[in-house]
């Protein structure tokens, strides 16, 4: 009796990243931030000097101290950046001018600039011809740095939109440049690793007992070895890139039963019937945007990004001779159901697990940047964004680039089939959201009304945000 007759094992071919601060089994991003932070283990990610990603633990008591300090700054005047706002507007060109002034004075970029004045979502893009301001807008609140130094809202627990992520997106859709078609990450095993895995499976002989599950799982992990991380459209050493990798990896951990979400969702492992899956099948899962949900004013000067979900989609492959991946294989109903339910519950998941909130946020940031370029707001404003485009002045490529990841394996005694492995990634094409079949024309003028509710005409010198 060979191993296929006893062990149900799942291998996650995916990567991990840094920046967020979730426990793999703890609720995250809840409205009651004190409950979240006190006594909860906090996990972030570390990338070593060779580019290999691993989990790192942080002291949760640090978050409690930082939250208390941030709360002490709330309420000191209407113009306090730490006060909450249902709609905060940020002029990107005025922000750049303020950053340039600080650079010229030999000063560092302020925390409120790094946190885009506490913005937690990019809901609108406006252009004001009378003042030539290019503006992004959305809800905002006070913020603080968690133990991983990730900036989060102290009321909602949502991630704050970061200047470095906005700059990364703007550079992907820079003034006068060709638009980036795809922003993506893919984490893949090497052909050599897949062949070694196949050889290992063939070498297993005799009756396999439940006690062998761990040994077989480690054998799979060691033979597959490190996997390769590849990016398109953005620099690999940015925070933007790391969020994409972590979101992909964490989703796969959920799928193979190594991480439980704080919402009711059956994993792929929970659903799968071993007898229905071929031994050399690969289930590949990808995140992609739900591109519907953009509304544009009739004059094109006001764009709203409605609350959107993110889709999880699957693709079937199998491992052929020589470790080659080929398309095909039977449709896996368990995989389809997992993707469907993850997609339907994505917004709820994103409200409780921070990295998925960051992923949704980055998609909106990329769509906003693509819209600014497509409408040529740069040209209309006569703004080349030279400071934001200059890495020597506004540095965003500050992280160790993730190049390889370790394989995560879960072996479960369930039925009579060994199932291997999983792969996938994240892929976004922001310009698709701006095509006619995805855009709604705001004939009622609601976007324009929001745009005109408070404009930049009366701002003080050096002011770049307002409510």
Secondary structure, 3 states (H helix, E strand, C coil): CCHHHCCEEEEECCCCCCCCCCCCCCCCCCCCHHHHHCCCCEEEEEECCCCEEEEEEECCHHHHHHHHHHHCCCCCCCCCCCCCEEEEEEEHHHHHHHHHHHHHCCCCCCHHHHCHHHECCCCEEEEECCCCEEEEEEEECCEEECCCCCEEECCCCCECCCHHHHHHHHHHCCCCCCCCCCEEEEEECCHHHHHHHHHHHHHCCCCCCHHHHHHHHHHHHHHHCCEEEEEECCCCCCHHHHHHHHHHHHHHHHHCCCCCCCCCCCCHHHHCCHHHCCCCEEEEEEEEECCCCEEEECCCCEEEECCCCEEEEEEEEEECHHHCEEECCCCCHHHHHHHHHHHHCHHHHHHHCHHHHHHHHHHHHHHHHHHHHHCCHHHHHCCCCCCCCCCCCCCCCCCCCCCEECCEEEEECCCCCCCCCEEEEEEECHHHHHCCCCEEEECCCHHHHHHHCCCCCCCCCCCCEEC
